[in-house]
Amino acid sequence: MFPNGHAMRDELSWTHYRLLIKIENDNAQEFYMQEAVKSQWSTRQLER
């Protein structure tokens, strides 16, 4: 899913990635990753 360690965003925590990994649809996963960074979502906000 994230083959290169440098591909991970510094703005997100490991807990964010644990939630994102559960999303099966690649497009949805990318959308939520970008929104979490742009809007500075906490993990609770991402989970909702």
PyMOL Python script that loads the backbone (N, CA, C, O; Angstrom):
from pymol import cmd

cmd.read_pdbstr("""\
ATOM      1  N   MET A   1       0.826  -1.184   0.000  1.00  0.00           N
ATOM      2  CA  MET A   1       0.000   0.000   0.000  1.00  0.00           C
ATOM      3  C   MET A   1       0.875   1.254   0.000  1.00  0.00           C
ATOM      4  O   MET A   1       0.680   2.147  -0.824  1.00  0.00           O
ATOM      5  N   PHE A   2       1.830   1.321   0.915  1.00  0.00           N
ATOM      6  CA  PHE A   2       2.768   2.436   0.986  1.00  0.00           C
ATOM      7  C   PHE A   2       4.166   1.837   0.860  1.00  0.00           C
ATOM      8  O   PHE A   2       4.881   1.725   1.856  1.00  0.00           O
ATOM      9  N   PRO A   3       4.568   1.447  -0.367  1.00  0.00           N
ATOM     10  CA  PRO A   3       5.808   0.690  -0.548  1.00  0.00           C
ATOM     11  C   PRO A   3       7.073   1.451  -0.166  1.00  0.00           C
ATOM     12  O   PRO A   3       8.057   0.841   0.254  1.00  0.00           O
ATOM     13  N   ASN A   4       7.061   2.751  -0.303  1.00  0.00           N
ATOM     14  CA  ASN A   4       8.237   3.556  -0.015  1.00  0.00           C
ATOM     15  C   ASN A   4       7.989   4.344   1.260  1.00  0.00           C
ATOM     16  O   ASN A   4       7.027   5.108   1.342  1.00  0.00           O
ATOM     17  N   GLY A   5       8.839   4.164   2.244  1.00  0.00           N
ATOM     18  CA  GLY A   5       8.663   4.866   3.514  1.00  0.00           C
ATOM     19  C   GLY A   5       8.600   6.370   3.346  1.00  0.00           C
ATOM     20  O   GLY A   5       7.947   7.054   4.135  1.00  0.00           O
ATOM     21  N   HIS A   6       9.269   6.896   2.329  1.00  0.00           N
ATOM     22  CA  HIS A   6       9.263   8.336   2.102  1.00  0.00           C
ATOM     23  C   HIS A   6       7.968   8.805   1.438  1.00  0.00           C
ATOM     24  O   HIS A   6       7.725  10.007   1.331  1.00  0.00           O
ATOM     25  N   ALA A   7       7.151   7.873   1.001  1.00  0.00           N
ATOM     26  CA  ALA A   7       5.870   8.237   0.394  1.00  0.00           C
ATOM     27  C   ALA A   7       4.843   8.610   1.457  1.00  0.00           C
ATOM     28  O   ALA A   7       3.797   9.180   1.145  1.00  0.00           O
ATOM     29  N   MET A   8       5.141   8.289   2.695  1.00  0.00           N
ATOM     30  CA  MET A   8       4.213   8.604   3.772  1.00  0.00           C
ATOM     31  C   MET A   8       4.308  10.088   4.109  1.00  0.00           C
ATOM     32  O   MET A   8       5.387  10.678   4.056  1.00  0.00           O
ATOM     33  N   ARG A   9       3.202  10.667   4.445  1.00  0.00           N
ATOM     34  CA  ARG A   9       3.143  12.096   4.754  1.00  0.00           C
ATOM     35  C   ARG A   9       3.605  12.344   6.181  1.00  0.00           C
ATOM     36  O   ARG A   9       3.172  11.660   7.108  1.00  0.00           O
ATOM     37  N   ASP A  10       4.480  13.318   6.353  1.00  0.00           N
ATOM     38  CA  ASP A  10       4.969  13.663   7.690  1.00  0.00           C
ATOM     39  C   ASP A  10       3.872  14.263   8.557  1.00  0.00           C
ATOM     40  O   ASP A  10       3.953  14.217   9.784  1.00  0.00           O
ATOM     41  N   GLU A  11       2.852  14.822   7.929  1.00  0.00           N
ATOM     42  CA  GLU A  11       1.789  15.490   8.668  1.00  0.00           C
ATOM     43  C   GLU A  11       0.859  14.511   9.381  1.00  0.00           C
ATOM     44  O   GLU A  11       0.108  14.905  10.272  1.00  0.00           O
ATOM     45  N   LEU A  12       0.908  13.251   8.994  1.00  0.00           N
ATOM     46  CA  LEU A  12       0.001  12.254   9.556  1.00  0.00           C
ATOM     47  C   LEU A  12       0.731  11.341  10.527  1.00  0.00           C
ATOM     48  O   LEU A  12       1.905  11.021  10.343  1.00  0.00           O
ATOM     49  N   SER A  13       0.023  10.933  11.550  1.00  0.00           N
ATOM     50  CA  SER A  13       0.593  10.024  12.542  1.00  0.00           C
ATOM     51  C   SER A  13       0.372   8.573  12.113  1.00  0.00           C
ATOM     52  O   SER A  13      -0.348   8.289  11.156  1.00  0.00           O
ATOM     53  N   TRP A  14       1.007   7.679  12.843  1.00  0.00           N
ATOM     54  CA  TRP A  14       0.807   6.262  12.572  1.00  0.00           C
ATOM     55  C   TRP A  14      -0.659   5.880  12.770  1.00  0.00           C
ATOM     56  O   TRP A  14      -1.169   5.013  12.060  1.00  0.00           O
ATOM     57  N   THR A  15      -1.327   6.500  13.703  1.00  0.00           N
ATOM     58  CA  THR A  15      -2.747   6.212  13.946  1.00  0.00           C
ATOM     59  C   THR A  15      -3.580   6.615  12.744  1.00  0.00           C
ATOM     60  O   THR A  15      -4.524   5.908  12.392  1.00  0.00           O
ATOM     61  N   HIS A  16      -3.258   7.732  12.105  1.00  0.00           N
ATOM     62  CA  HIS A  16      -3.946   8.113  10.867  1.00  0.00           C
ATOM     63  C   HIS A  16      -3.788   7.005   9.826  1.00  0.00           C
ATOM     64  O   HIS A  16      -4.761   6.600   9.189  1.00  0.00           O
ATOM     65  N   TYR A  17      -2.550   6.514   9.657  1.00  0.00           N
ATOM     66  CA  TYR A  17      -2.299   5.476   8.653  1.00  0.00           C
ATOM     67  C   TYR A  17      -3.004   4.175   8.988  1.00  0.00           C
ATOM     68  O   TYR A  17      -3.448   3.470   8.083  1.00  0.00           O
ATOM     69  N   ARG A  18      -3.119   3.840  10.266  1.00  0.00           N
ATOM     70  CA  ARG A  18      -3.854   2.632  10.642  1.00  0.00           C
ATOM     71  C   ARG A  18      -5.303   2.724  10.184  1.00  0.00           C
ATOM     72  O   ARG A  18      -5.883   1.729   9.749  1.00  0.00           O
ATOM     73  N   LEU A  19      -5.889   3.915  10.282  1.00  0.00           N
ATOM     74  CA  LEU A  19      -7.266   4.105   9.827  1.00  0.00           C
ATOM     75  C   LEU A  19      -7.347   4.079   8.299  1.00  0.00           C
ATOM     76  O   LEU A  19      -8.262   3.484   7.730  1.00  0.00           O
ATOM     77  N   LEU A  20      -6.393   4.722   7.645  1.00  0.00           N
ATOM     78  CA  LEU A  20      -6.402   4.799   6.183  1.00  0.00           C
ATOM     79  C   LEU A  20      -6.196   3.430   5.534  1.00  0.00           C
ATOM     80  O   LEU A  20      -6.760   3.152   4.475  1.00  0.00           O
ATOM     81  N   ILE A  21      -5.400   2.587   6.158  1.00  0.00           N
ATOM     82  CA  ILE A  21      -5.128   1.254   5.607  1.00  0.00           C
ATOM     83  C   ILE A  21      -6.411   0.432   5.519  1.00  0.00           C
ATOM     84  O   ILE A  21      -6.531  -0.427   4.646  1.00  0.00           O
ATOM     85  N   LYS A  22      -7.357   0.680   6.398  1.00  0.00           N
ATOM     86  CA  LYS A  22      -8.616  -0.075   6.411  1.00  0.00           C
ATOM     87  C   LYS A  22      -9.522   0.252   5.228  1.00  0.00           C
ATOM     88  O   LYS A  22     -10.447  -0.504   4.932  1.00  0.00           O
ATOM     89  N   ILE A  23      -9.269   1.366   4.550  1.00  0.00           N
ATOM     90  CA  ILE A  23     -10.102   1.778   3.410  1.00  0.00           C
ATOM     91  C   ILE A  23      -9.678   0.984   2.185  1.00  0.00           C
ATOM     92  O   ILE A  23      -8.531   1.085   1.748  1.00  0.00           O
ATOM     93  N   GLU A  24     -10.585   0.201   1.630  1.00  0.00           N
ATOM     94  CA  GLU A  24     -10.258  -0.690   0.524  1.00  0.00           C
ATOM     95  C   GLU A  24     -10.176   0.026  -0.821  1.00  0.00           C
ATOM     96  O   GLU A  24      -9.376  -0.350  -1.678  1.00  0.00           O
ATOM     97  N   ASN A  25     -10.991   1.044  -1.005  1.00  0.00           N
ATOM     98  CA  ASN A  25     -11.019   1.771  -2.273  1.00  0.00           C
ATOM     99  C   ASN A  25      -9.834   2.742  -2.327  1.00  0.00           C
ATOM    100  O   ASN A  25      -9.709   3.622  -1.476  1.00  0.00           O
ATOM    101  N   ASP A  26      -8.963   2.577  -3.338  1.00  0.00           N
ATOM    102  CA  ASP A  26      -7.758   3.405  -3.444  1.00  0.00           C
ATOM    103  C   ASP A  26      -8.080   4.884  -3.617  1.00  0.00           C
ATOM    104  O   ASP A  26      -7.402   5.738  -3.045  1.00  0.00           O
ATOM    105  N   ASN A  27      -9.105   5.190  -4.398  1.00  0.00           N
ATOM    106  CA  ASN A  27      -9.482   6.590  -4.607  1.00  0.00           C
ATOM    107  C   ASN A  27      -9.988   7.223  -3.318  1.00  0.00           C
ATOM    108  O   ASN A  27      -9.653   8.366  -3.010  1.00  0.00           O
ATOM    109  N   ALA A  28     -10.782   6.494  -2.579  1.00  0.00           N
ATOM    110  CA  ALA A  28     -11.294   6.998  -1.299  1.00  0.00           C
ATOM    111  C   ALA A  28     -10.150   7.172  -0.310  1.00  0.00           C
ATOM    112  O   ALA A  28     -10.107   8.157   0.427  1.00  0.00           O
ATOM    113  N   GLN A  29      -9.241   6.236  -0.294  1.00  0.00           N
ATOM    114  CA  GLN A  29      -8.095   6.315   0.604  1.00  0.00           C
ATOM    115  C   GLN A  29      -7.258   7.569   0.307  1.00  0.00           C
ATOM    116  O   GLN A  29      -6.863   8.282   1.230  1.00  0.00           O
ATOM    117  N   GLU A  30      -6.997   7.830  -0.940  1.00  0.00           N
ATOM    118  CA  GLU A  30      -6.237   9.021  -1.332  1.00  0.00           C
ATOM    119  C   GLU A  30      -6.990  10.298  -0.964  1.00  0.00           C
ATOM    120  O   GLU A  30      -6.392  11.256  -0.474  1.00  0.00           O
ATOM    121  N   PHE A  31      -8.299  10.310  -1.202  1.00  0.00           N
ATOM    122  CA  PHE A  31      -9.120  11.468  -0.852  1.00  0.00           C
ATOM    123  C   PHE A  31      -9.026  11.778   0.642  1.00  0.00           C
ATOM    124  O   PHE A  31      -8.771  12.918   1.030  1.00  0.00           O
ATOM    125  N   TYR A  32      -9.234  10.758   1.477  1.00  0.00           N
ATOM    126  CA  TYR A  32      -9.215  10.973   2.921  1.00  0.00           C
ATOM    127  C   TYR A  32      -7.824  11.341   3.423  1.00  0.00           C
ATOM    128  O   TYR A  32      -7.695  12.103   4.381  1.00  0.00           O
ATOM    129  N   MET A  33      -6.782  10.810   2.789  1.00  0.00           N
ATOM    130  CA  MET A  33      -5.432  11.180   3.166  1.00  0.00           C
ATOM    131  C   MET A  33      -5.189  12.668   2.882  1.00  0.00           C
ATOM    132  O   MET A  33      -4.653  13.388   3.725  1.00  0.00           O
ATOM    133  N   GLN A  34      -5.580  13.111   1.713  1.00  0.00           N
ATOM    134  CA  GLN A  34      -5.391  14.517   1.350  1.00  0.00           C
ATOM    135  C   GLN A  34      -6.231  15.438   2.230  1.00  0.00           C
ATOM    136  O   GLN A  34      -5.750  16.485   2.664  1.00  0.00           O
ATOM    137  N   GLU A  35      -7.464  15.065   2.493  1.00  0.00           N
ATOM    138  CA  GLU A  35      -8.336  15.880   3.334  1.00  0.00           C
ATOM    139  C   GLU A  35      -7.815  15.961   4.774  1.00  0.00           C
ATOM    140  O   GLU A  35      -7.883  17.014   5.407  1.00  0.00           O
ATOM    141  N   ALA A  36      -7.300  14.852   5.275  1.00  0.00           N
ATOM    142  CA  ALA A  36      -6.770  14.842   6.641  1.00  0.00           C
ATOM    143  C   ALA A  36      -5.598  15.804   6.770  1.00  0.00           C
ATOM    144  O   ALA A  36      -5.456  16.490   7.782  1.00  0.00           O
ATOM    145  N   VAL A  37      -4.762  15.849   5.742  1.00  0.00           N
ATOM    146  CA  VAL A  37      -3.611  16.759   5.775  1.00  0.00           C
ATOM    147  C   VAL A  37      -4.078  18.199   5.597  1.00  0.00           C
ATOM    148  O   VAL A  37      -3.699  19.080   6.368  1.00  0.00           O
ATOM    149  N   LYS A  38      -4.904  18.434   4.576  1.00  0.00           N
ATOM    150  CA  LYS A  38      -5.343  19.791   4.252  1.00  0.00           C
ATOM    151  C   LYS A  38      -6.125  20.426   5.397  1.00  0.00           C
ATOM    152  O   LYS A  38      -5.929  21.599   5.714  1.00  0.00           O
ATOM    153  N   SER A  39      -7.001  19.655   6.008  1.00  0.00           N
ATOM    154  CA  SER A  39      -7.878  20.184   7.062  1.00  0.00           C
ATOM    155  C   SER A  39      -7.348  19.932   8.467  1.00  0.00           C
ATOM    156  O   SER A  39      -7.991  20.281   9.457  1.00  0.00           O
ATOM    157  N   GLN A  40      -6.162  19.319   8.544  1.00  0.00           N
ATOM    158  CA  GLN A  40      -5.525  19.005   9.824  1.00  0.00           C
ATOM    159  C   GLN A  40      -6.454  18.222  10.740  1.00  0.00           C
ATOM    160  O   GLN A  40      -6.631  18.561  11.910  1.00  0.00           O
ATOM    161  N   TRP A  41      -7.037  17.177  10.188  1.00  0.00           N
ATOM    162  CA  TRP A  41      -7.949  16.336  10.950  1.00  0.00           C
ATOM    163  C   TRP A  41      -7.207  15.557  12.024  1.00  0.00           C
ATOM    164  O   TRP A  41      -6.101  15.063  11.801  1.00  0.00           O
ATOM    165  N   SER A  42      -7.823  15.455  13.176  1.00  0.00           N
ATOM    166  CA  SER A  42      -7.326  14.537  14.197  1.00  0.00           C
ATOM    167  C   SER A  42      -7.724  13.123  13.770  1.00  0.00           C
ATOM    168  O   SER A  42      -8.486  12.948  12.820  1.00  0.00           O
ATOM    169  N   THR A  43      -7.214  12.138  14.465  1.00  0.00           N
ATOM    170  CA  THR A  43      -7.593  10.772  14.110  1.00  0.00           C
ATOM    171  C   THR A  43      -9.077  10.530  14.374  1.00  0.00           C
ATOM    172  O   THR A  43      -9.714   9.758  13.657  1.00  0.00           O
ATOM    173  N   ARG A  44      -9.629  11.180  15.390  1.00  0.00           N
ATOM    174  CA  ARG A  44     -11.070  11.029  15.665  1.00  0.00           C
ATOM    175  C   ARG A  44     -11.895  11.616  14.538  1.00  0.00           C
ATOM    176  O   ARG A  44     -12.916  11.046  14.151  1.00  0.00           O
ATOM    177  N   GLN A  45     -11.458  12.762  14.000  1.00  0.00           N
ATOM    178  CA  GLN A  45     -12.185  13.367  12.878  1.00  0.00           C
ATOM    179  C   GLN A  45     -12.080  12.474  11.642  1.00  0.00           C
ATOM    180  O   GLN A  45     -13.062  12.295  10.923  1.00  0.00           O
ATOM    181  N   LEU A  46     -10.916  11.924  11.396  1.00  0.00           N
ATOM    182  CA  LEU A  46     -10.732  11.016  10.250  1.00  0.00           C
ATOM    183  C   LEU A  46     -11.608   9.789  10.399  1.00  0.00           C
ATOM    184  O   LEU A  46     -12.215   9.333   9.430  1.00  0.00           O
ATOM    185  N   GLU A  47     -11.677   9.260  11.589  1.00  0.00           N
ATOM    186  CA  GLU A  47     -12.467   8.056  11.823  1.00  0.00           C
ATOM    187  C   GLU A  47     -13.957   8.282  11.559  1.00  0.00           C
ATOM    188  O   GLU A  47     -14.651   7.390  11.071  1.00  0.00           O
ATOM    189  N   ARG A  48     -14.439   9.480  11.884  1.00  0.00           N
ATOM    190  CA  ARG A  48     -15.842   9.797  11.643  1.00  0.00           C
ATOM    191  C   ARG A  48     -16.093   9.863  10.160  1.00  0.00           C
ATOM    192  O   ARG A  48     -17.220  10.120   9.735  1.00  0.00           O
TER     193      ARG A  48
END
""", "prot")
cmd.dss("prot")
cmd.show_as("cartoon", "prot")
cmd.util.cbc("prot")
cmd.orient("prot")
